Amino acid sequence: MDGFPATETREKRRAALLSVASATLLVSLKTFLVIRTGSLGVLSEALHSGLDLLAAIITFLSIRVSDRPADATHPYGHGKFENFSAFVETGLLLLTALYVIYEAFDRLFFRSVHIQPSITAILILLVALSIDITRAKKLEHVAEKYSSEALEADALHFSTDVWSTIVVIAGIALVWAGERFNLPWLVYADALAGLTVAAVILWVGSRLGKRTLDALLDAVPRDLQGQIGEAIGKMEGVLNVERVRVRRAGNRYFVDATVAVPRTASLEQVHVWSDAIERRVGEIVPADVVVHAEPRAPQGEPFFDSIRAVAQRRGLAIHDLSAQQNDGKLFVELHLEVDPSLSLKAAHAQATELEHGIRELRPEPTEVNIHIEPLGTAITATDAVAGNLRELARSVEAFLNGLTAEFYELVNSHNVSARQVNHHILCSCHCVMRSELPITQVHDVTAALEDRVKERFPQIYRVTIHPEPQDD
C-alpha cells in the first residue's frame, strides 16, 4: 500500500499540533483556577484537560507513524497506530472519570472543601469553553475529511470538554449564588457538577472505546460488509458473491472478496472484471482490495459452453464445435489443437480424455468424434514464387466475383492473396455480403465458396474467406 498524500499528512499533522497547543493553554488556565477556587469541578476539568494534552501528544505521534507507507515488517501499513492511540486515549478518559467520582463522593460525605467562586473564574472558563468549541470543530472537520480515528478521538475529547465546562460553570455559579443568597445546601453543587462531568466522560469514553476496540479486533463496521457484497454482486461477470471479509487499519480498509465467475471466461476477462470490482469497492470506502475468482457453471449453461469448459479445464484448445441429435443419440464433433511436437499416441491420449469428459456432461448416449490438428506455434516463411501466385490470386478474385449470380448473399470479392508455405498454396480473401444475413447462413456460404474455389483451382491447399458486411 502506498503512503498517504502529502496534503493529507500535512493537514492532519497541523490539526494535531493545534490540538496540542490548545490543550497546553487550557491546562494552564484551569490549573490557575484550581489554585484560586479549590473547586472540584474545576479540578476535574483540569485533570481532564491534562489527560487531553497527553492524548493530543499521543495523537500527534500516532499520526506521524500511521501515515508511513507499508514496509517489509508492516505489509498492511501502519494504520493500526491510530486505532491504538484512540484506545489509549479512552483509557485515560476513564481514569479521569474514576478519580473525579472518588473525589466527589469524598467531598459529599466525608470531607468539606471551601469553594471560592468568582466572576474571574467564570470568565476564564468561558474563554476555555470557546477554545474547546473551536478546536473540536477543527478536529471533527479534518477527522471526517480523512476518516482519521485518532483525530476523531481527540475531537470527542474536546467535545466532552465543551459540555463538562458548561456544567462546571453552572456548579461554580450555584455555589456563588448559595453564598450570596444564604443557601448553604448549594455548596454541594460543585461536587454534583464534578459527578456530571464524570458521567459525560464515561459515556463518551465507552462509545469511543467500543469503536477503537472493534477496529483493533477487526470487527466489521455495521452494514459495510453487506453494502460491499451487494455492490460487487451487480458487477459484470459476477455470478455470485461467495464471501466478503473487511478489516480496518486507521482510515483504510482491507477487503477480501471471493466471487463466482463463468468457468468459460478467459483469464484476461476475469482480470478485467477483478479490476472493475476493485475500483467499485474503492468508491465505497478507501480500500486495498483483493479479489479471488472461483470458476463456476452458470445456471442453465449452454451445452457447447460446458464442452468448452471441459476443454479449458484440461488446457486444451478446440474449435469447429458442432452437435447433432439422431435416433436418441447425440453426435459431437470438434477440432482439437495439440502441441505439434507430440506423437500420435500422446495426442490421442489427450483426445480420449476430452471425449470422456464430454460424455459425462449428459446422461444420454453420446458419440464424440475429434479431429486432431497441430496447434499453431510458429510463424513460417513463404516460398519465393511470388509472380505465379499473383496471377493465381487475380484468377481466384475473378472467379469469386463471377459467382454473385449463383450466391445472392455474395456482393463482391477483393483483397485476394495467394502464398506458398511448406510446399502448400494457401489462399485468403475478403468477401462482402449482405449485412442483414444471420452469421450461420454467412458461415455456410463461405464454406461453400471455399469448396468451389478448391474445385476450380485444385492446386490450392486451403482457402480462408473473411466475410464483411455490405454497409462497411
Beta strands, then each sheet from edge to edge (+ up, - down):
strand 1: 240-249
strand 2: 252-262
strand 3: 287-296
strand 4: 317-326
strand 5: 329-338
strand 6: 366-374
strand 7: 410-421
strand 8: 424-433
strand 9: 460-469
sheet 1: 1+ 2- 3-
sheet 2: 4+ 5- 6-
sheet 3: 7+ 8- 9-
end
